[in-house]
Amino acid sequence: MATRLTGAPVASKIYAQVREKAAALGTQPCLAAVSVGAQPDDRAYLRSIARSADGCGVTVRPVELPADCTADALTGTLRTLSADDTVHGVLHHVEHIAGTMASKSNKGEILAKFFDDGEYTALFADGAVSAACGYAAGQQAYAVYQNGEAVSVKDVEKNIKVLEMAAQTGCPVVTFYNSVGAKLAEGLDVLTASAKLNATIAKVSGVIPQIAVVTGVCGGTSALSAANADVCVMAEDAELFFTAPFTSAAKGDKVPGAGTAEAAAKAGVAAIVAANAEEAAEKAAHIVGLLPANNLTGPAIFEFEQPTSVLSAGAAPEKAAAALIDKDSAVELYAGFGKHVYTAFATIGGNAVGIVATGETLCHNCVAKASRFVRLCDAFSVPVLTIVNTNGFAPSATDDIAGGIREAARLAATYADATTAKVALLSGKAVGPVYTALANADLKIAVNGCTVSALEPNAAVSVLYELFLLVSVFSGFIV
């Protein structure tokens, strides 16, 4: 029989323990509750905290700052409270901090960079989340925009509604993430709404392209949603994390650069890091233009210039790709992750393609990067050109334990399962398992001078001609 668990007995026990400890202090503890840009529901939440604290013998001193409060003003207030001997703790409830928690660019500037000619039609204009539709790079698209405030259930429902409309009309969705989190006063309701949002994201995945653009703070559940997008673009000064860096640091897990765009790129979450929010919006528009509107339509045809470089055997991944694709057409993805594999959207003869080019040895991160990119191309029937020139999978037991074999098997299965057009160009070394995984293509082209073998040639000779080599050594023919 199932047992229903209730929080009341646990809460009563905690209250009793806090009252006992407060009484032992000899003075009534004071908690300063600092709020920035508080709304009526936030004040109700803070009042409920005050009532609970009063029942525990703790006094709450509310400190309310305006919505346009700057980071310096907030820091000054916190320092003043920290120096006050009558204050024993600070509760920091942030709704919005001007110039830090939000992108330095406003909604109009960012959307003007995303939509063609800066023209769009507003769908939902009020609240922490708004939405619009228009054309980006000639492709009809929807945009969901967070303005830096805490999101409510209604805000999350707007996001879900836009995703559903986009799936019905077959249009891409770009979500601009910038929020300090969910409204805590709405508790389980907003958590349930967030779960529904992630379910909707998964439902339309592979049906319409989803681009996440992180322009400010993106933490917790929002980080999960952003990472679930087909492509995640981040502004250089944006933040993305599950656990806030200062919380992690307080527990002894202090990592330099945690939560930054650079860290997200190294982790393989951010596919592109842009200088600022406007540039991030432009990058997102470019990707929207390169990808088909949905999984039933083909990609657009672009004007192009022929490449100026010439392909040579053994060329570095970027140079090999540049010799094949249209001039200046490449948009590299995941440059900061798995650096021995080059992945990019580009055009060849004006047609959008996905490029995978290998180099040196492939660690588990490199393999995971290539596999994810090929799955994205396959979902929207974007042809894949794979340029193979590598020494193989990393010859390391450590990498095997870290997931090297698992990711290599997944890569092989990804190429085998992909139904989009696949071309493998063997421009250098393609030996053993790497050939098996990467050269599973509709068309294979070998560049003069490349090496294709079941085994490393030197090793193959030593195995196939072992007896002859031994006789030659003992006979003095080989020294």
N, C-alpha and C positions, 0 to 999 in steps of 0.2 A: 504494500500500500504506500502511495506517495505521501510524503510529509510536507506540508506547506511551511515555508520558512518566512518569518516576519521579522522586520527590523526593529520593532518597538522594544523588545526585551534587551537587545544589544545596545540600542540607543540609550535606554534607561541606565544600563550599567556604565556606559561611557560618561553620561551626565554626572552620575554619582562620583565617579573617579575624578572628573574635572573639578567638581565642587569641593571635594576633599583636598585636592592639591591647591586650589585657589585659597581655601581657608587657611592652609598651612603657611601661606606666604606672609600673613600678617598685614597685608594691605590688599585692597580690591584691585585686581588686574584691570588694565584698560587696553582695549583693542581699537586702534584707529582704522576706520573703514574708508579708504580713499577710492572715490569713483570719478571717472572722467566721462563727461558727456552722457550722464545717466538719464534714462528714459523712465516713464512712470512704472513700467514693469520691473526695471532694475531697482528702483527705490523700494518697491514692494519686496523684492528679494532681499535687499539689505535690511529692511525692517524685520523680516522673518529671522535673519541671522541675529539681529539685536535681541529679539525675544528669546531665542535659544540661548544666547550668551548670558542674558540676565538670569535665566533659570540655573545657570552654572556658576553664578556669582561673578560674572565678568561684565564690565561696563564697555559699551561700544560708543566710540566718538565718531560720528559721521564727518567726513571731510570731502566736500563735493567741489570738483573743478569743472570749468566749462568745456564744451565739446571742442573748442578751438585751442585748447591747452597745448603748448609745445612740450617737447621732450625735456627741454631745459627747465621749464616751470615745474613739471612733474618731478624731476630729479631734485629740484630745490625743496619742494614740499616734503618729499620722502626723507631728505637729509635733516630737515627741521624736526620732523617727527622722531627720527632716530636719536636726535640729541635731547629730546624731551624726556626727562626722568619719570614723568607721570604716565608715559606711554610705554606699554610692555610688548606691544606687537602691532604689526600693520597688515591689514587685509587690502590687497590691491585689486580693485575691480575696474578693468579698463574697457570702455566701449570704443574709444577712438582717441588716438594721439596724433595731432597734426604734425606732418612732416616725418613721421617714423613708421607708424603702424600702417599707414596708407601709402600708396605710390605717390611720388612727388608730382606726377602728371594727373590731370583730372580726367573724368570720364569722357568729356567731349574731345579732348586731344587724343586720347588713346583710340577711341572708336573711329575718329576721323582718319587715323593712320591705317586702320584695318579695312574699313569699307571704301570702295572706289569713290573718288571725288568727295569723300567725307559725308556721303549722303546715305541715310538709313531711316527706317521707320521704327519708332518706339513701340514695343509690345506691352511691357510692364515698366512703368516709369517710377513708381514709388517704392520705398523700402530699401533695405540693405542690398537687395538683389534686384536688378533691372534687366530687361532683355530688349533686343532689337533685331531687325532683319534687313538685309540689303544684299549688295553684291560685293564680293571680295575677289580680286584678280579675275573678274568676269564671271565668277561662279556665285550663284545664289547661296547665301549662308545665313545662319542664325548666330547671334552672340549673346552670351549671358555675362553680366558684369556685376561684380561685388565691389561695394564702395568703401570697404574698410571697417564697417560696423559688424557687430555680432549678428548672426543670421537666426531668424525665427523659423518656425514650422512653415509659415506661409511663404517665406523666402525660398525654402528648400522645395516646396511644392511648385513654385514658379519654374525652378530649374528642371524639375521632372516634366512639367507641361511642355517646355520648350523642346526637350529631348524627344518626347512623344510626337510633337508636331513635326519635328525635323525628320523623324523616321517615316512618318506618313507621307511627307512631301519629297523625301529623298534628297535632303540637303545637309551639308556638313554643319557641325556645331562647334563653336569656339567659346570656351569658358574662361573668363578673366578672373583669376583667384586673388582675392585680397580681403581677408576677414580675420578678426581677432578670435573667431570661434563661434560656437553656438550660444544662444541665450540660455544661461544656466537656469533661469527661472522657469523655463518650459520643460526642464528635466527629461523624463523618458520619452515624451512626445517628440521632441526635436531629434532625439537619438533614433527613434523609430523611423522618422521621416528621412534621416540620413541613410539608414539602412535601405529604405525604399529607393532612394536616389542611386545608391551604388548598384542595386539590383537592376535599375533602369539603364544605367551606364553599361552594365554587362549584357543586357538584353539587346541593345542596339549596336553593340560592338561588332564590327565586321559588316554592318548594314550601312552605316553612314560614317564618314571620318569624324573623329572627335579629337580636337586639339585643345590642350590646356595651356593657358598663358598665365604664369605666376608673376604678378606685378608688385605684390606686397607680401603680407604674411599669409602662409598657407600651412596650417598645422593640424594634427590629429586626423579626423575623418576627412577633412578637405584635402589633406596630403594624400590620403588613400584614393580619393576620387581623381586627383590630378595625375597620380602615377598610373591609374587605370586607363588614361586617355591613350590614343594611338601615338600621339607625339606631345611631349611636354616641353614648352619653351619658357625660359625664365629670364627676367631682367636681372642684371648683375647685382643690384642691391636688394633683391627680393629674398625671402626666407621660406624654406620648406623643411618640415620636420614632423616626426611623430611625437617626440618628447622635446619640450622646449629646452634649448641648450643650457639656460641658467638652472633649470630643474635638474638636468643631468649632472651639471657641474657641482651642484650642492650635494649630490650623492657620491661625489668623488670621481665621476666619469667625465672629466673635462677634456674635450677634444678641440684643438684649435680649428677655427673655421666651421664648426658644427652648425648646421642649419642654413649655411650660405648656398648661393647658386653654384659656386665652385665645388662644394662638397656634394651637391645633388648631381652634378655632372660626373664626378668621379665615381659615384655610386651607380651610375647608369640610369638615373631617373630623368634628369634633364637632358633632352636630346640636343637642345640648342641654348646657349647662353648669350643674350643680347646686351648691349651696353646700357639700355634703359627701356622703359615700358613702351615708348613709341616704336622703337626698333623691334621690340619683341612682337608688337602687333603687326608690323610690316612682314616679319618673318612668318608669322602665322598665316597671313593672307597669301604669301607666296606658296606655302605648302598646300593651302586650300586649293589654289589654282592648279598645282601639279597633280593632285589626287583627283580621281573621279568623284562626282557628287555622291554616288552611292555604289553598292556592289552590283548593280544591274546596268550601269552606264559605263561607257568608255572614257578614258582621259581626253583632255583637250589636245589640240594640235597647236604647236607654237612656231613662231618664226625662229630661225636659227642661223648660226654661222659655223662653218666647218672648223674642226679642231686644228690648231696650228702645229702641235707637236706630233712626233712620230713614235709609234710603239716599238720598244726594243725588248728583247728577252731579258728577264731579270730586273726590270724596272721597278722602282718603289711603287707601292699601291696607289698613291695619289697621282704620280706621273703616268702610270699605266692607264688609270681611269681618264686622266685629262687628254690622253692621246686618242681616246675612243668616243668621248661624249662631245656634244656641241659646246662651242667656246663659251666659258663663263656661265654654264647652265647648272653646275652642281650646287646642291644644298646639303652639306655634310651633316649627318646626325651622329650623336654620341661620340664626339671627338675626344672627350675627356675620359672615356671608358673603353677598356679593351683596345688599347692603342695599336695593336698589331693587325687589326682589321679595319678597313676603311668602308664605311657605309654611307650612301648618299642617294638622294633623289636627283635626277638630271634628265636631260633630253638627248636623244640620238635621232638625228634627222627630223627634229621637231616633235618626236613622240616621247612621252614621259616613261622613264625606266627607273628601276632600282639597281644600284651598283653595289656589289660586294667584292672588295679586293683584299687579298690576304698578303701578309708579309711576315718574314722570320718565323718564329714559332707561335702557336696558338694556345694561349692559356684558357682556363674555363670561362673567364670573363669575355675574352674575344669570341669564343664559340657561342656563348649565350647572346652576345650582341648581334652576331650574324643571324642566328636562329630567329630572334625576335623581329629583326628587320624583314627577313624573308616571309615570315608569317603575315606581317602587315601588307607587304606587296601582294601576296597571294589572296588576301581577303578582298582586295579591290582590283584584282586581275591586272596589276602592274607588272610588265615583263621584268625578269631579273637577269642581269648580266653578272656572272661570277668570274672574276679574274684570279686564277689560281697560280700562286708562286710562293710557296712556303716550305720550310723544313719539316713541317708536320705539327702534330699536337705536342704540347710541351712534354718532354721526356722527364717527368718529375713525379715521384710518388706523392709528394706533398700536394701537387696540383690534382693528381688523381683523387686523393682523399677530399680535396676542397670541392670536387664536383666535376673534374675534367672528363672522366669517362661518361658520367651521366649527361653532361651537356653535349658531348660529342655524339652520343647516341641520339639525343633529341635533335641535334642539327641534321644528322643523316635522315631521320624520320621526317623532319620538316621539308627537306628538299624532295624526298620521295613522295610525300603527300601533296606537295604544291601542284596545283593544276594550271597555274599561270605559265606563260611561255618562259622557258629557261634556256639560257645559252651559257656554256662554260668555255672560257678562253684560257687555255693552258699556256701561260706566258713564261713560266720558269719551272720550278720543281713541283711535282704532284706525285708523291710517293706513298704507297700503302693506304692506310685508313683515310687519309686526307682526300685522296682521289675518290675513294668509295663514297665519302660524305658529300663532297662539293661538286663532283663532276656528274652527278645524277641529273642530266639535262637533256632537253630535246635535241640540242645541237652542240657538239663539241668541236672546238677549233684549236689546233695546236700550232704555236708559233715556232718557227725554225730555231732550233737550239734549246728547246725546252726538254725537261727530263720527266718521263712518265714510266714508273716502274712499280712492281709489287713490293719491292724491297730496295733500300738504298743500294745503288750500283756496286759500291765497294764491298758491302756486306754480302750482296748476292754472289759476287765472284768468289768470295771466301767460302761460301756454302756450296755452290755448284761445282767448284773446281778445287775443293779442299785437298783431295788426294794428289792431284797434279801439282799443286803448290807445295805440298810437303815433299814430294819427290824432287821437285826442282830445287828446294832449299837444301836438301841433303846431298843433291848432286852438284851443288855449287852454282847452279844457274841463276839463283836469286839470292842476293846477299841481304 
